[in-house]
Amino acid sequence: MKFNYQAGNGWQSDSQEFDDRGQQFGDGLFETVRLDGHGVAPLWQMHIERLALGLKALRFSDAAVELVLHAVDSIAHPPGMTACKLLVTRGVGLRGYGFSPDLMPLVTVRYFNAPEFSTSPYVAGTSDVVLSTQPLLAGHKHLNRLEQVLARDSFDAEWNECIMLDSSGIVIEGCMSNVFVKLDGRWLTPEITSSGINGVVRRWLLDTNPEINVQNFGLPELNSAQGLIFTNSLVGIRSCHIFDSQTLDVAPEAKRWQLAYQEMFE
Amino acid sequence: MKFNYQAGNGWQSDSQEFDDRGQQFGDGLFETVRLDGHGVAPLWQMHIERLALGLKALRFSDAAVELVLHAVDSIAHPPGMTACKLLVTRGVGLRGYGFSPDLMPLVTVRYFNAPEFSTSPYVAGTSDVVLSTQPLLAGHKHLNRLEQVLARDSFDAEWNECIMLDSSGIVIEGCMSNVFVKLDGRWLTPEITSSGINGVVRRWLLDTNPEINVQNFGLPELNSAQGLIFTNSLVGIRSCHIFDSQTLDVAPEAKRWQLAYQEMFE
């Protein structure tokens, strides 16, 4: 089920104009939201906050941010659907990178059913795609995702996820998720200030577990970890038990967090 | 005037599906091509070569590359139009970053009239947007262009172009063009191996003027340059006479190259 909403002008047909700046330049943002059985998104507020931060980082005007958030908030959740993807673009512009602040943004919503929750642990490896460093875009779920497309395409056949590093060897994230590691009894997650997406499950875990530290680490640490988890709005929290062909323990905290996340959607 | 061509399936309507991977992830490439009065593109072969290299870098299958190049080559040039933008995406995929090699790529062509050639020199400055480093994508005219969108938006009112640096201070390109500088009597242009687009006018200038060197340089050199030019398929070759509020000479070679470029379109 798909709907388009041109902020300010209401719902439209289910296709975009060629000249939409999402298609031309990846000039926009997205959110992938898990809903409960009643069509309610338990972490909706965090999605909206991240979207608003992203719109500001992409220099949408205050008026455009307001239009977009109003459009997004007016979305009717169809019963039975358990996930949606929101896609916000700067709208249909003239030729060239420049844009007028009064462009009408386009909000598109796509409903689908989220995968069933699973507790089976992941097999993961290290991606050969090195993430670039761009503090102006770090944290935001923008539409420039070619690095993830290339990383996903170079998965080994048995992988469920991969670890992506930046050029200084810092672990940033998974291709489709954020990453948390238990080292010397402490849980850490990378800073996400120069690369990567600040995921909603990441934020929820940090909010609900203040003992987790935001601190960078490298690849060598992962091989001696007492726990490694990947987090993603749709699949929730998944432990990794085989990383780069080495076996890792599944930490008890991971199971607890996994259940706490899943319970929100019951 | 707009046409869509789904490679292999012929021409379609003038809008894209929401699920097109161009819109979702910036998963595609573009070419902006200047045509002469007969609808012929003098540098067509260079555009096609760059597009083919980009498709391979984005891991389009050999079969997909062939389909795209056939579609692009079958484009009828409408008389009177002097420019076109080709946009190639990986096509309509399922949810997620992964893709099947047998996805049907989408080629979209948009005709418009190029700006009249002008010899008036540019005013330029230095962008505060630092380009990220990604050798896997460098050189290719892909659809992940948020850095250029941000750079264009931070132009001073009097600028025609800007210089963009990488994080090590190397000059990479202009926001919309490649850059050439004359230092100690020698013309240089940056390598474009870790960031930036390998422009068609850049390649034409290097091919026709073997005395130009491909060599990196920094910002300090620009202030003592004996010439600074920006190159772009649509506007051709433009000298810069005011850079960061300092006056620069307009080099005689620049005028000669400018005319040689323009003559191809007569």
Contacts between the chains, C-beta under 8 A, distances in Angstrom:
chain1	res1	chain2	res2	distance
A	2	B	18	5.6
A	4	B	18	7.3
A	13	B	15	8.0
A	14	B	17	7.9
A	14	B	18	6.1
A	15	B	13	8.0
A	15	B	15	4.2
A	15	B	16	6.1
A	15	B	17	5.7
A	15	B	18	6.4
A	16	B	15	6.1
A	16	B	16	5.3
A	16	B	17	7.9
A	16	B	18	6.3
A	16	B	20	7.8
A	16	B	23	5.9
A	17	B	14	7.9
A	17	B	15	5.7
A	17	B	16	7.9
A	18	B	2	5.6
A	18	B	4	7.3
A	18	B	14	6.1
A	18	B	15	6.5
A	18	B	16	6.4
A	18	B	87	7.4
A	18	B	108	5.5
A	18	B	110	6.3
A	19	B	110	7.7
A	20	B	16	7.8
A	20	B	23	6.9
A	21	B	149	7.7
A	22	B	23	4.8
A	23	B	16	5.9
A	23	B	20	6.9
A	23	B	22	4.8
A	23	B	23	4.7
A	23	B	87	7.2
A	23	B	89	7.5
A	23	B	143	7.5
A	24	B	30	7.6
A	24	B	87	7.3
A	24	B	143	7.1
A	24	B	145	7.7
A	25	B	26	7.3
A	25	B	143	6.6
A	25	B	144	7.9
A	25	B	145	4.0
A	25	B	146	6.7
A	25	B	148	7.2
A	25	B	149	5.5
A	26	B	25	7.3
A	26	B	26	3.1
A	26	B	143	5.6
A	26	B	144	5.1
A	26	B	145	6.4
A	26	B	146	5.9
A	27	B	145	7.4
A	27	B	146	6.5
A	27	B	149	5.3
A	30	B	24	7.6
A	58	B	146	7.1
A	58	B	149	7.5
A	58	B	150	7.5
A	59	B	150	6.8
A	59	B	153	5.3
A	85	B	95	7.4
A	87	B	18	7.4
A	87	B	23	7.2
A	87	B	24	7.2
A	89	B	23	7.5
A	95	B	85	7.4
A	95	B	112	6.7
A	96	B	152	7.4
A	96	B	176	7.3
A	97	B	145	6.8
A	97	B	148	4.7
A	97	B	149	5.1
A	97	B	151	7.5
A	97	B	152	3.8
A	97	B	153	7.9
A	97	B	175	6.5
A	97	B	176	6.6
A	98	B	152	4.8
A	98	B	153	7.0
A	98	B	155	7.7
A	99	B	149	7.2
A	99	B	152	8.0
A	99	B	153	6.9
A	108	B	18	5.4
A	110	B	18	6.3
A	110	B	19	7.7
A	112	B	95	6.7
A	129	B	136	6.5
A	130	B	134	7.8
A	132	B	132	3.6
A	132	B	133	5.6
A	132	B	134	4.2
A	133	B	132	5.6
A	133	B	133	7.1
A	133	B	167	6.7
A	134	B	130	7.9
A	134	B	132	4.2
A	134	B	147	6.9
A	136	B	129	6.5
A	136	B	147	7.7
A	136	B	150	6.1
A	137	B	146	6.1
A	137	B	147	7.8
A	142	B	146	6.0
A	143	B	23	7.5
A	143	B	24	7.1
A	143	B	25	6.5
A	143	B	26	5.6
A	143	B	146	7.8
A	144	B	25	7.9
A	144	B	26	5.1
A	144	B	144	3.7
A	144	B	145	7.4
A	144	B	146	4.8
A	145	B	24	7.7
A	145	B	25	4.0
A	145	B	26	6.3
A	145	B	27	7.4
A	145	B	97	6.8
A	145	B	144	7.5
A	146	B	25	6.7
A	146	B	26	5.9
A	146	B	27	6.5
A	146	B	58	7.1
A	146	B	137	6.1
A	146	B	142	6.0
A	146	B	143	7.8
A	146	B	144	4.9
A	147	B	134	6.9
A	147	B	136	7.7
A	147	B	137	7.8
A	148	B	25	7.2
A	148	B	97	4.7
A	149	B	21	7.7
A	149	B	25	5.5
A	149	B	27	5.3
A	149	B	58	7.5
A	149	B	97	5.1
A	149	B	99	7.2
A	150	B	58	7.5
A	150	B	59	6.8
A	150	B	136	6.1
A	151	B	97	7.5
A	152	B	96	7.4
A	152	B	97	3.8
A	152	B	98	4.8
A	153	B	59	5.4
A	153	B	97	7.9
A	153	B	98	7.0
A	153	B	99	6.9
A	155	B	98	7.7
A	167	B	133	6.7
A	175	B	97	6.5
A	176	B	96	7.3
A	176	B	97	6.6
